[in-house]
Amino acid sequence: ESINRNTIRSLYSKLKNYNDITFIWHGGEPLLLGKTFYERTFEDQKTILSQKIIKNCVQTNATLLDEEWIELFQTNDVEMGISYDGELNEKTRGGTTKVLSAINLLRTKKINFGLIHVITKENVHNLTNDYNIYKKWGTHITFNFDYLNEKEIDSYLSNLELIYTKWVKEECDSKFVSLENIRNLVYGTNCMCDNNSC
């Protein structure tokens, strides 16, 4: 069931004292609220929060993302993030054909998007293959970790080490946020590097 419009408008009214506001549409699948919901809520933001700096971000599994959604988000300067778990996405999330179709549409239109890949025990052994695909996409990639038990930690770390080692040695079109975080943690934020990944 969709969120009541008056509830959202009331929330916006309570934010009038803030100048810089970011709305993150996440959790479950935000596109299930429908295009009409977002058309109205973006309109309400502009009316109620005029003169404010407003940013909207949506994190979607992209199974519903089509040309109309993309046009709506572009018109309203919405930043898009895709949840996709690589070649084994069908095992971890499902809907892979639709997700890849949406990703290809975004790439064809040269629209920036971010990607969250959850590393799980089902896909951790495929991480190098996924990295090799992602590095050509020209987007921001973040690796999140599924809950680990003690027996799985070594497997996660060894596979992460493999892609980290590749990443520091080669040029990438994509920005690997998680790998940059590891580098900064180990070497400090002012690390100098000879390739485009750093």
N, C-alpha and C positions, 0 to 999 in steps of 0.2 A: 504494500500500500504506500502511495506517495506521501511525502511530507506535506502537511497543510501549508498552503501559501501564506496565510496570515501568521502562522508560527515563524516562518522564515522572515517575513517582513518585520515582525516584532524583534527578532534577533538583530536584523540589520539596523533597526532604530537604536538599539542599545550599543551599537558600535560607533555611533556618530562622533564620539570624543577621540577616536583614534584616527591617525592620519594615514598610516601604512598598514593595509589589511590584506592578508592572504587567506583564501578559502581553498581547502584541500578536499576534493570530492573523492573519497576513498572508502574501502571497506565493503564487503559484499561485492556487488557490481553496480557502480554508480550510474551506468547508462540505462539500467532497468527503470530509472525514474522517468525516462522518456525525454524526447526533444522538447516537448511543450513545457515541461517543468523547467528546463535550463533556459529556454527562451524567456520565460517569465522571470526567473530568478536573476538573470543577467540584467533584464530591464529594471527590476526592482533595485538591484545594486546601484545602477546608474542614477535612478531617481532619488532613492533614500540616502545614498552615500556619495552624492555628487561632490566634487571638489576633493575627494579622497583618492589616494593611490591604492588601487584595487588590483589584486592578482588572483587569478583562478587557476588551479592545477587539478587535473583529473588523472587518477590511476585506474586503468581499465584492463580487463583481460582481452579486450579488443574483438571479442566474438560478434559484437553488434556494430562495431565501428565501420561506417561506410562513408560515401562521398558527402551525404547530407550532414552527418555528424561532424565530419572534418571541416566543412564549410561553416557550420555553426561555431565550432571552437575557434577557427581562424578569425572569423568576424569579431569575436569577443576576446581575442588574444589569450586564449586558454592554453596553458602548457600541458602537454600530453605525456603520460607515462604508460608504458605497456608492461603487463605482467606476462612473462614468457620464460619457460625453463629449458630452452634449447631443443636439441634433437629428440630428447625424451619427454617433451612437453605433454604428449598424449598420455603418458603414464602418470605424470604428476598433476596435470590440470585438465587436459582434454581440449577439444575444439581447435586443434592445431591448424587445420586447413583454413579456418576462418581467421585465425590470428595471423598466420603468415600472409594471407591475402590482404589484411589491413596493414601490416607492416610494409608489404610491397607497395601498396597504394601510397602510404606516407613517404616512402623512399622515392618513388616515381615523381611525386609532387615536390620533392625536396623540402619536406616539412620536418623540422626538428622534433624529436621525441626522445624520451629517456626509456630505459628498459631495466626492469627489476627481474633478476634471475635468482630463484631460491635454490640453493644447493641442498640436496637431500641425499639420503643413502641410495636412492634409486638412480640419481643422475650424476653423482660425484665422479664416477669413473669415466664419464663422458666429457668432463670439463675442458680438456684440451681441444677436442673436436669443436665444442661450442665456442671456445675462445677464437679458434681459427676462422669461424664464420663471423662472429661479432666484430672482429677487428676491421672488417671491410665495410661495415654498415655506416660508419660515420655518425655514431650516436653516443650518448652517455650510458654506460652499463654499470649497474650496481649489483654486486653479488650479496644476497642475504643468506643467512645460514638457518636451516631448519634446526629444531632442537637436537642436540647431540647427546649421546651417552658416551661413557668413557671409552668403550670399545671402538667407537667410530671416529674419534678425534684424529688418530694417526692417518686414517684414510683421507679425511678432509684436508689435513695439513699437507700431506705429500702431494695430493693432486693440485692444491692451491699453489704449492711451491713450484710445480711444473709450469703452470701458466705464468706465474710471476717471473720465473727465470726467462721464459720466452719473451715476455712483455718488455723487460728492461733491455733486451738486446735488439729489438726490432721496432720499426715504425708502424704506427697504427692509425687508421682513419678515425677510430672510435676513442672515446675517453673512458678508461676503466677506473671509475671512482674508487672502488674497493682496493684495487692494486695501488693506486696513488696513496690511499690512506695507510696501507702497509708500509710503503716506502717512506712516507713522512714520519711514521711511528718509529721506524728503525733508524733513519738517517737524519731526521729533522726536516722541517718544511722548506728549508732553503737548499735542498739537494740540487746539484747541477747534473744534467744528463745530456747526452749527445743526440738523443732521438726525440721524435715528436710526442712520444707517450708521456714524457716528464714535463 
